[in-house]
Structure formats: C-alpha cells, structure tokens
Amino acid sequence: MFDDYYNKLYFAFNTPIEKFKTLDFDYYRDFYVENDTQVDKNIVKSIIESRVNPFYAGLLKICEIAQRGLGQNRAEKNVEEFFSWMENDLGFMLGSEYRLAIQIFGGNSEYRKMLRFGSKKEIILKEAMKTAWDIFHSKVSTNNELLSELVSRNVRAIFVTKDAKLSDLLAPKIGEYIRVSNTKVSLIDLEDYPKIYSQDFITKMNKKTAKLGRERLFRQDDINDDYVKSLITDLENKLK
C-alpha cells in the first residue's frame, strides 16, 4: 500500500505544475514505475503506530457505530457515543474525525461515501486507512508555518484518496478551531451543520468540547501505541 502512496507522491512532485492546473493527466495512464524504489518499512511502521493509528482507530469507530444504524432518530445518540469513546476510551480528541462523524451521522451522503459503507469489510478497512493517512499528512503539511518557512514555499497536502470532500473537511474555517500550539479542538459552526441536529444539541456539544479543551489545555497526551493497536483490533473484529 505505501509503495503505491510513494509512487503517487513521486508522480505529483514530478509532473509540471502547468499540467496539473489544466488537469490534463491521468496517474494510472501516465505513470510508469522505472525503478523498484522501496520505502523503509521501519520508518513507515513507526509513523503508522505513533501518528496514523489514532486517526485510523477513530475512523473505524465511526464505521462500527454506523453499521448499527444511521437513521435520523439515532443521529444525536451516535455523535454522543463517538464523543464519549474519544474522551473515555481513546483518551484524547480527534478533531477531524469528530467533524466527519457530525456529517456522517447527520445524513451527508457525500461524506458517507468516503468510508464506503455497505462495501466488503476489506474495502472499508482499506479506505479507512487511506483516509487516516491523508488526515495525518494534511496535519503535518497543510498550513504548517514552520514547515513552509523551512522549505521557503507554501506547503500543501497531496492526498492519496480521491475525496474532494476530505479537503473540504480539513480546510481551516474561521471560528471552527480553537488553536493551542499544534493541537486543535473542533467546535461545530452554528451556520454549517446537518439540520438533522437541533441547534440546542450542537450548542451542547460545543460547550462539552470547549470544557474538555480547557481541562486538557496544558496536558500532553502520551499515546500508548500498543493500547491504540488493541482498540483497532477490537474495532476491526466488530466490523462485518
């Protein structure tokens, strides 16, 4: 999988920007592997376990809740369950996944397509991992002032998925983030949420999010890689 990611990034960085702007390219048609470049598996393993796995676990939890029902009458209950899982089981908040959960449980079909609900389990797991990688990559690169300064250019993420909606989900919006160093606690914009939810519910969840953010403002999350992997194993086994 990660050799494929490498090839796509190599293709992106070596295709003239003018061609990108015209959209006159097709990766599967135009890219040829000229050498068997191998990604360092130890580096990949380290990145996945420490940085990507928490995002993957969050996406799996969304899938696990979704398979138990996505009806309108379950929307708010599903959001509350996901929030509680992050707070109590995972031990820290996942802002991007939380906003994604709000959209998915709120009936947004475009966001539901991202995780391929209704497909075979293997496909859902693969899409969840690809999306987790893109979330990680975007957080590292997009709008990272220090990284942009180091390379003297405005850094942008290049996704391995084909989901334009993922870019929309991760795009910074005024009033949507509380920024603390490199962490972000997500509030839901009162003008931009699925109308399945009542405004009172969104206001309540925003208050819970803000309260949790204040309580954990100076706490440094110590992610236990083995514990996160155990959560992933449990969630993967629950998916059908």
N, C-alpha and C positions, 0 to 999 in steps of 0.2 A: 504493500500500500504506500509506504513512504518513498520508495523509489519512484512511484508514479507522481507523488507530490513534488519530488525534486525535479523531475522532468518537466512538469508544468511550470514550475517557477523558472527553470532554466529557459524554457521557451518564451515566457513572458519577458524576462530581462534581456533576451537576445533578439526580440522582434522590434523593428524600428517603431518609434512612438507614432509616426505618421500613419503607419499601417494599423496600429491599434485604434487610433482615433477614427479611422474610416470603417472599422470593424470588418476589414477585408482580410480575414484569416479564419482558419479552422484548425484547431490544435490537432485533432485526430487525422486530418488530411495533410497538414503541413509539417508536422514534427516527426523527425526521424532520429532514432537513437543511434548516434555514431560511435559511442563508446559505452562500455558497461561500467558506468560510474556507480560505485557502491556507497550508500550512506552509512556512516559509522553507526552501527547498531547500538553500541553502548551509549552514545550521545542521545540517540533517539529514545532509548529506553528511559534514560534519566529525565528527559524532557516530558515524556508521557506520564511517568509516575508522579513527578512533582508538580507539573503545571497543567497538563491536559486532562488527566484523570478526574480531577474535581469537576471540570466542566462536563465531561462525559457522564459522570455519575448523575449530575443534575438533569441532563437530557434524558437519561434512562428513567429517572424518577418521573419526569413528565410523561414519558411513554407508558410507564407502569400505571400511573393514575388514569391516563386516557383510556387504556384498554378496559377499565372498569366502568366507563361511561362518560360520554361527552354531552349529555343532554343539558338543555338550558337550566333545568332545575338543579343540576349538580355544579354549575359553573363556580359559584362563590365558595362552595364547600371544597371543590378541587383546588382552588387558589389557596385557601386556608391550610389545606393538607400539605401542599408543596412548601408554603412558607414555614409551617411547623417542622417539616422534615429538614429544611435548611438550618433552622435555628437549633433544633434539638438533636438531630441525628448526624448531619454533616458537621455542624458546629460553626459554620460561617455562611454568609450570604453570597449568592451568585446573582449579581445584578442583571446580567444579560439574560440568563435563563428565567429569572423572575418575570422580566418583561415579556419574554417569549411565552411563558405559562399564562400570563394575563391574556395574551392574544389567542392562544390555542384553546384554552378553556372558555374563552369568550365567544368562540364560534368563527374565528377568522380562518377561512378555508385556505388562504394563501400560505399562512404560517403552518397550518396543519400538514400541508404538502411537503414541507421541509423535512419532516421526520418520517414520511412515507407510511403513515398509519394505514393499516389494512394490508400491508405487504407481508411477505415472509419475514420471519424473525431475523434471518441473516441479513436481509436488506435493511431493516430498521436499525440493527446494530451498526452496520457499516455507515449509514447516513448519520447516525448519532455521533460516531467517532469523527467523521469528516467535518461535521458542524462544530464539534468541540475543538478540533484543530484550528478551524477558521476563527473561532472566538478567541482562542489563545493568541494566534498570530496577529489578529487585529488589535488586541490589547497591548501587545508588545510594540507594534509599529505605528498604528494609526494615531496621529496627533500626539506622538511622543516627542515633546520638545527637545529633550536631551539627545535622543537618537537622531533627530533631524539636524540638530546642531553639530553632532559628531561627523555626520556624512555630508553636511552642507547642502542638504536638499530636503524638501518636504516629503516625509516618508508616508507611504500608503500601503495598506494591506492588499495582498493578492490572494483571493480565496481559491480553494480547491473545489468548492461546491459551485453550483451554477445558480445559487439562490440570490437574486437581486433583493429579495425581502430581507435577507440576513443583513445586507449592507444597510438597509433602512433601519433595521432594529438596532444596529450598533452605532448608527450615526449620532453624534452628540447633538442634543437639543437643549436650549436654554430652559432652566427650571426642572430638567429631568434628572439631574445628578446633584448629589452633594459630594464634592471632591475633597478627599483627605489624602494627601500625598499621592500614592499610586493606587489607592482603592477608591471605589465608587459605590455609594449606596443609592439604589434606584428608587425614586419616587415616581408615581404614575401621574402624568399630566392630566389635569382635570378636564382639558379640552380634547384629549386624544386617548380614548379607551373604548372598548366594545360596549355598546349600550345595553347589553345583557345585564351588566352590573349596575346597581344603583349608585348614585353619586355618594350616598352615605357610606356604602361599602368601600368605595375607593378611598374616601377620606379616612375611614377607619384604618385601612391597610397602610395608607401613607403615614398616619400617626404611629402605627406599630413599627414601621420601617425607620422612621426618624428617631423614635425612642431607642430602638435597638442600636442604631448608629451612634447615638450619644453615649450609650452604655459601653460600647466597644471602641470608642474613638481612639484610645491610646493602647488598645490591646493588639498585640502582634499574633496573628493566627499561626499556630505551629501545626502544619498539616502533617498528619501521620499517614505516610504513603500506604502502609500495609492495611490500615483501617479503611482507607478510601477504596483500596482494591477489594476488601471484603464486602463493602457496600455494593460495589459494581457486580461482583459475583452473585450476590443475592438478588439484585435487580435483574440481571441478565437471566437468571433461572426463573424469575417470575414472569418474564415476557413469554408470550405464546406465539 
